[in-house]
Amino acid sequence: KKPSNAFGGPAMSKEFEEWCKMHLEKLAGSPDTTLVEFLMTVDSEAEIREHLYTYLGKSDEVKEFASGFLQHKNFQRKKTHTVKQKSTSTHHQNTPTKPKPSPSIASAGSFGILGVQSQSSSAPTDTTPGKKKRNRNRRRKKR
């Protein structure tokens, strides 16, 4: 299992963390890395920039930090991905694995919110249409 941060995102390398602390000290007056640890869980570059501008302002220094952060994050992701590829066996590890849904998505699915069955049910699903299924569909149409 790969290391993660407090938000469940990938852990930053020591160099990346030190780089962030140095810049955050200058920009925010504190080397607290809580914001950047959260940003490690965000995939959208535009969203990362927006969070940084919201919390640190939209100065040229913050814009430079945002660009540098994104470069470091992308470099770390590529570096980790490359190391992972080199260390895996070609026989067993090339089989794609099914990603696990987040707990909120899994629970939403179990309540029918997403229109899918929960994967946690071990009982086989009856695919033949029945009275219960038709009644449930009628209720949905009335809403």
C-alpha positions as MATLAB code, in Angstrom:
seq = 'KKPSNAFGGPAMSKEFEEWCKMHLEKLAGSPDTTLVEFLMTVDSEAEIREHLYTYLGKSDEVKEFASGFLQHKNFQRKKTHTVKQKSTSTHHQNTPTKPKPSPSIASAGSFGILGVQSQSSSAPTDTTPGKKKRNRNRRRKKR';
ca = [
       0.000    0.000    0.000;
       1.426    3.376   -0.956;
       1.793    6.081    1.707;
      -0.863    8.749    1.867;
      -1.408   12.081    3.562;
      -4.098   13.156    6.055;
      -6.585   13.699    3.205;
      -6.018   10.294    1.607;
      -3.965   11.727   -1.254;
      -0.449   10.696   -2.193;
       2.271   11.605    0.277;
       4.668   14.306   -0.862;
       8.364   13.570   -1.166;
      10.519   15.224    1.527;
      11.992   17.576   -1.108;
       8.541   18.597   -2.349;
       7.291   19.116    1.206;
      10.315   21.271    2.100;
       9.859   23.311   -1.091;
       6.194   23.919   -0.167;
       7.060   24.869    3.430;
       9.671   27.382    2.250;
       7.231   29.081   -0.136;
       4.264   28.934    2.247;
       6.385   30.612    4.936;
       6.986   33.502    2.506;
       3.422   33.665    1.157;
       1.300   32.937    4.235;
       3.721   33.507    7.084;
       3.470   29.860    8.139;
       5.023   26.623    6.888;
       1.738   24.751    7.489;
       1.262   22.250    4.648;
      -2.413   21.425    5.283;
      -3.555   23.275    2.138;
      -1.026   21.617   -0.168;
      -1.724   18.184    1.335;
      -5.374   18.720    0.422;
      -4.349   19.898   -3.052;
      -2.532   16.603   -3.586;
      -6.016   15.003   -3.749;
      -7.264   17.440   -6.420;
      -6.714   16.457  -10.066;
      -7.870   19.617  -11.836;
      -5.098   22.169  -12.346;
      -7.676   24.971  -12.587;
      -9.225   23.901   -9.285;
      -5.791   23.763   -7.612;
      -5.019   27.305   -8.817;
      -8.439   28.521   -7.624;
      -7.879   27.085   -4.125;
      -4.436   28.685   -3.922;
      -5.767   32.085   -5.085;
      -8.642   31.865   -2.590;
      -6.426   31.113    0.405;
      -3.213   32.939   -0.515;
      -4.385   35.754   -2.808;
      -3.849   36.282   -6.514;
      -0.435   37.951   -6.425;
       2.315   37.195   -8.928;
       4.148   35.261   -6.195;
       1.116   33.026   -5.599;
       0.717   32.482   -9.352;
       4.388   31.424   -9.520;
       3.900   29.136   -6.505;
       0.826   27.580   -8.163;
       2.798   26.863  -11.354;
       5.706   25.446   -9.357;
       3.386   23.343   -7.211;
       1.741   21.866  -10.297;
       5.138   21.090  -11.851;
       6.346   19.399   -8.659;
       3.099   17.464   -8.280;
       3.163   16.255  -11.900;
       6.854   15.336  -11.637;
       6.236   13.368   -8.442;
       3.269   11.565  -10.028;
       5.339   10.608  -13.104;
       8.301    9.591  -10.953;
       6.105    7.400   -8.740;
       4.371    5.894  -11.785;
       7.717    5.107  -13.466;
       9.132    3.481  -10.328;
       5.944    1.452   -9.916;
       6.143    0.209  -13.533;
       9.787   -0.844  -13.149;
       9.158   -2.698   -9.898;
       6.161   -4.719  -11.068;
       6.366   -8.195  -12.483;
       5.329   -8.519  -16.134;
       3.531  -11.791  -15.476;
       1.115  -10.975  -12.639;
       0.964   -7.206  -12.367;
      -0.218   -6.304  -15.879;
      -3.742   -7.431  -15.095;
      -5.915   -4.321  -14.687;
      -7.489   -3.956  -11.277;
     -10.910   -2.558  -10.640;
     -10.702    0.729   -8.678;
     -12.562    0.768   -5.390;
     -15.254    3.461   -5.152;
     -15.022    5.982   -2.357;
     -17.232    5.208    0.664;
     -19.646    8.005   -0.245;
     -20.124    6.663   -3.776;
     -20.459    3.097   -2.517;
     -23.116    4.090    0.005;
     -24.950    6.209   -2.577;
     -25.047    3.179   -4.873;
     -26.413    0.938   -2.145;
     -29.335    3.328   -1.659;
     -30.077    3.430   -5.372;
     -29.124    7.102   -5.659;
     -26.779    6.452   -8.552;
     -29.072    3.916  -10.170;
     -26.655    1.036   -9.589;
     -26.644   -1.925   -7.276;
     -24.177   -1.955   -4.423;
     -21.228   -4.253   -5.051;
     -21.141   -5.248   -1.404;
     -24.136   -7.566   -1.780;
     -23.015  -11.190   -2.012;
     -26.438  -12.512   -3.024;
     -26.908  -13.153   -6.748;
     -29.046  -10.575   -8.506;
     -32.194  -11.864  -10.174;
     -32.336  -10.380  -13.658;
     -35.850  -11.555  -14.457;
     -38.413   -8.763  -14.269;
     -40.731   -9.163  -11.325;
     -43.595   -7.418   -9.642;
     -41.345   -5.568   -7.173;
     -39.166   -4.192   -9.951;
     -42.180   -2.986  -11.956;
     -43.705   -1.330   -8.865;
     -40.421    0.415   -8.113;
     -40.251    1.726  -11.688;
     -43.829    3.003  -11.452;
     -42.948    4.889   -8.274;
     -39.970    6.496   -9.953;
     -42.057    7.643  -12.929;
     -44.632    9.323  -10.678;
     -42.037   11.525   -9.000;
];
